[in-house]
Amino acid sequence: MTSNSPENDNSSAPGGRATGSDARGRDGAGSPTTGAARQEQGSPVTPSATSSSRASTTAPGTSGTRAGTSQAGTAAKGKKAGKAASSGGDWNVFRTVVVLVGLALAAFGVYYLILGTAGLPDTEGTPVNPTLESQFRFYSAMMVGVGAAFITIAIKFQWANMLWLVCLMVFVGGIGRVLSWAFSGTPNYLLIILMVIELAFPAALLVWHKYIAKTSELRKEFAQRS
């Protein structure tokens, strides 16, 4: 049985808590105390709390992403450095060969400049022609200059665009030997070997230079794309 005594009727008791419809009505009316309690219990997260939560949530992932990016960048730099080293190695070999060619030409030039026509094969015991001797020693000095040009181009490689001109001078010298063979007879076999070298080597050197330059450009383009 339900009793209507003051002990059971809390709504009529002074200072007692409202129950039933009165309590629901007050809550629905949005009393300050109840509204504040609701805001404390179920209020949305403030921007500062959201940002701190996001920072705490995404900080480990961000650090991992940055670490992965740095590792990828290091690997890319390593690949580019390897390609650059490979290209630099090709140029170093080419420059070394050019220096050796220059030294050989300069050495031959100095040798003939000092000895004159007596340094040529098949000339022992022949009378010296002063005119021929003068001209021969002049061209020997020119050979020294061509050798020095090769060495200078190899050392100061900014002048590599002049390589074709020096190679052309050597090639034309080989053609001069061909004309001498045609009009004056067969020379000593050493001079025939020099003729073949003077005709073939300049062209091969220029083709090699073009190949390394083209390969270096392709490597740079590939490195930029990757």
PLY file of the C-alpha trace (Angstrom):
ply
format ascii 1.0
element vertex 226
property float x
property float y
property float z
element edge 225
property int vertex1
property int vertex2
end_header
0.00 0.00 0.00
1.04 3.47 -0.72
1.11 5.88 2.13
0.46 9.60 1.84
2.19 10.41 5.09
4.65 13.27 5.20
7.48 10.80 5.59
6.73 9.28 2.15
5.69 12.46 0.36
9.10 14.09 -0.32
7.63 16.82 -2.49
5.77 18.29 0.43
8.67 18.17 2.80
10.49 21.43 3.14
14.05 21.19 1.83
13.33 17.79 0.32
14.31 16.80 -3.25
11.69 17.01 -5.92
10.70 13.77 -7.53
8.56 12.73 -10.43
7.10 15.27 -12.76
8.26 18.24 -10.69
11.86 17.14 -10.91
11.52 16.47 -14.61
9.86 19.80 -15.11
12.62 21.62 -13.37
15.22 19.79 -15.36
13.38 20.55 -18.56
13.12 24.16 -17.57
16.91 24.25 -17.54
17.62 25.45 -14.01
21.10 26.92 -13.63
22.26 24.24 -11.27
21.07 21.35 -13.43
22.29 23.00 -16.66
25.74 23.54 -15.17
25.83 19.94 -14.04
24.88 18.77 -17.50
27.54 20.95 -19.06
30.11 19.54 -16.67
29.05 15.97 -17.41
28.39 16.04 -21.14
29.78 19.30 -22.49
31.67 19.17 -25.82
35.47 19.22 -25.74
36.99 22.65 -25.83
39.38 23.61 -28.72
42.38 23.66 -26.40
41.58 20.18 -25.15
40.99 19.00 -28.73
44.30 20.39 -29.95
46.19 18.88 -27.05
44.45 15.54 -27.62
45.27 15.63 -31.31
48.84 16.58 -30.57
49.20 13.72 -28.12
47.54 11.33 -30.58
49.39 12.35 -33.72
52.79 13.13 -32.25
54.12 9.54 -32.46
52.83 9.09 -36.00
54.27 12.41 -37.07
57.66 11.56 -35.67
57.53 8.20 -37.43
56.56 9.87 -40.70
59.38 12.37 -40.35
61.81 9.57 -39.62
60.64 7.67 -42.69
60.91 10.80 -44.81
64.42 11.48 -43.56
65.42 7.90 -44.31
63.95 8.14 -47.79
65.76 11.42 -48.36
69.02 9.87 -47.17
68.55 6.93 -49.52
67.81 9.27 -52.44
70.88 11.33 -51.63
72.93 8.15 -51.52
71.68 7.12 -54.96
72.41 10.54 -56.40
75.86 10.53 -54.83
76.55 7.10 -56.31
75.46 8.24 -59.75
77.51 11.41 -59.49
80.53 9.40 -58.37
80.09 7.06 -61.34
79.84 9.98 -63.75
82.83 11.67 -62.11
84.82 8.45 -62.46
84.14 8.37 -66.21
85.33 11.95 -66.59
88.43 11.25 -64.51
89.40 8.34 -66.76
88.81 10.47 -69.85
90.91 13.32 -68.51
93.70 10.93 -67.57
93.81 9.58 -71.13
93.87 13.11 -72.54
96.78 14.02 -70.25
98.71 10.92 -71.36
98.15 11.80 -75.01
99.36 15.33 -74.40
102.46 14.09 -72.60
103.26 11.68 -75.45
102.91 14.38 -78.11
104.98 16.86 -76.10
107.69 14.24 -75.51
107.91 13.41 -79.23
108.01 17.11 -80.04
110.84 17.80 -77.61
112.74 14.78 -78.90
112.55 15.90 -82.54
113.15 19.50 -81.60
116.48 18.57 -80.03
117.68 15.93 -82.51
116.08 17.26 -85.69
115.84 14.94 -88.65
118.54 12.75 -87.10
115.89 11.47 -84.71
113.85 9.97 -87.54
114.32 6.33 -88.56
116.12 5.54 -91.87
118.03 8.85 -91.81
121.37 7.67 -90.44
124.33 8.71 -92.58
122.30 10.98 -94.87
123.47 14.54 -95.49
121.65 17.22 -93.53
119.53 19.63 -95.53
119.47 22.96 -93.62
116.13 24.01 -95.08
114.46 20.71 -94.30
116.05 20.71 -90.85
114.71 24.19 -90.07
111.20 23.30 -91.17
111.26 20.00 -89.32
112.31 21.57 -86.05
109.59 24.22 -86.42
106.89 21.59 -86.74
108.43 19.71 -83.82
107.82 22.81 -81.71
104.22 22.83 -82.99
103.88 19.25 -81.77
104.99 20.36 -78.32
102.29 23.05 -78.40
99.59 20.53 -79.39
100.64 18.25 -76.53
100.53 21.19 -74.09
97.03 22.03 -75.36
95.81 18.50 -74.59
97.27 18.69 -71.09
95.76 22.12 -70.44
92.31 21.01 -71.61
92.46 17.96 -69.34
93.50 19.97 -66.29
91.27 23.02 -66.82
88.25 21.14 -68.09
86.19 24.30 -68.68
88.04 24.49 -72.01
86.85 21.06 -73.15
84.88 22.69 -75.97
88.25 23.38 -77.63
89.10 19.68 -77.67
87.66 19.23 -81.13
90.02 21.87 -82.55
93.13 20.20 -81.13
91.92 16.80 -82.30
91.34 18.27 -85.75
94.95 19.48 -85.87
96.21 15.97 -85.12
93.82 14.47 -87.68
94.99 16.87 -90.38
98.58 15.89 -89.54
97.62 12.27 -90.21
96.18 13.28 -93.57
99.53 14.97 -94.33
101.25 11.63 -93.74
98.80 9.97 -96.15
99.67 12.55 -98.83
103.40 12.02 -98.22
102.92 8.27 -98.60
101.00 8.80 -101.83
103.45 11.23 -103.47
106.83 10.31 -101.96
106.66 6.57 -101.28
106.24 4.28 -98.29
107.79 5.60 -95.08
109.17 3.60 -92.18
106.62 1.33 -90.48
106.81 3.41 -87.26
105.52 6.42 -89.16
102.72 4.30 -90.65
101.68 3.33 -87.12
101.72 6.99 -86.11
99.63 7.83 -89.17
96.95 5.30 -88.19
96.90 6.61 -84.62
96.65 10.23 -85.77
93.72 9.41 -88.04
91.75 7.15 -85.67
92.48 8.44 -82.19
91.12 12.03 -82.48
87.78 10.79 -83.80
87.58 8.11 -81.09
88.42 10.68 -78.40
85.67 13.05 -79.55
83.10 10.22 -79.71
84.10 9.13 -76.20
83.74 12.71 -74.94
80.27 12.97 -76.50
79.23 9.63 -75.00
80.26 10.57 -71.45
78.55 13.98 -71.73
75.31 12.40 -72.95
75.42 9.70 -70.26
75.95 12.32 -67.55
72.93 14.31 -68.77
70.72 11.21 -68.76
71.83 10.34 -65.23
71.02 13.84 -64.02
67.54 13.71 -65.59
66.87 10.28 -64.07
68.04 11.49 -60.66
65.74 14.54 -60.84
62.74 12.41 -61.81
63.34 9.91 -59.04
0 1
1 2
2 3
3 4
4 5
5 6
6 7
7 8
8 9
9 10
10 11
11 12
12 13
13 14
14 15
15 16
16 17
17 18
18 19
19 20
20 21
21 22
22 23
23 24
24 25
25 26
26 27
27 28
28 29
29 30
30 31
31 32
32 33
33 34
34 35
35 36
36 37
37 38
38 39
39 40
40 41
41 42
42 43
43 44
44 45
45 46
46 47
47 48
48 49
49 50
50 51
51 52
52 53
53 54
54 55
55 56
56 57
57 58
58 59
59 60
60 61
61 62
62 63
63 64
64 65
65 66
66 67
67 68
68 69
69 70
70 71
71 72
72 73
73 74
74 75
75 76
76 77
77 78
78 79
79 80
80 81
81 82
82 83
83 84
84 85
85 86
86 87
87 88
88 89
89 90
90 91
91 92
92 93
93 94
94 95
95 96
96 97
97 98
98 99
99 100
100 101
101 102
102 103
103 104
104 105
105 106
106 107
107 108
108 109
109 110
110 111
111 112
112 113
113 114
114 115
115 116
116 117
117 118
118 119
119 120
120 121
121 122
122 123
123 124
124 125
125 126
126 127
127 128
128 129
129 130
130 131
131 132
132 133
133 134
134 135
135 136
136 137
137 138
138 139
139 140
140 141
141 142
142 143
143 144
144 145
145 146
146 147
147 148
148 149
149 150
150 151
151 152
152 153
153 154
154 155
155 156
156 157
157 158
158 159
159 160
160 161
161 162
162 163
163 164
164 165
165 166
166 167
167 168
168 169
169 170
170 171
171 172
172 173
173 174
174 175
175 176
176 177
177 178
178 179
179 180
180 181
181 182
182 183
183 184
184 185
185 186
186 187
187 188
188 189
189 190
190 191
191 192
192 193
193 194
194 195
195 196
196 197
197 198
198 199
199 200
200 201
201 202
202 203
203 204
204 205
205 206
206 207
207 208
208 209
209 210
210 211
211 212
212 213
213 214
214 215
215 216
216 217
217 218
218 219
219 220
220 221
221 222
222 223
223 224
224 225
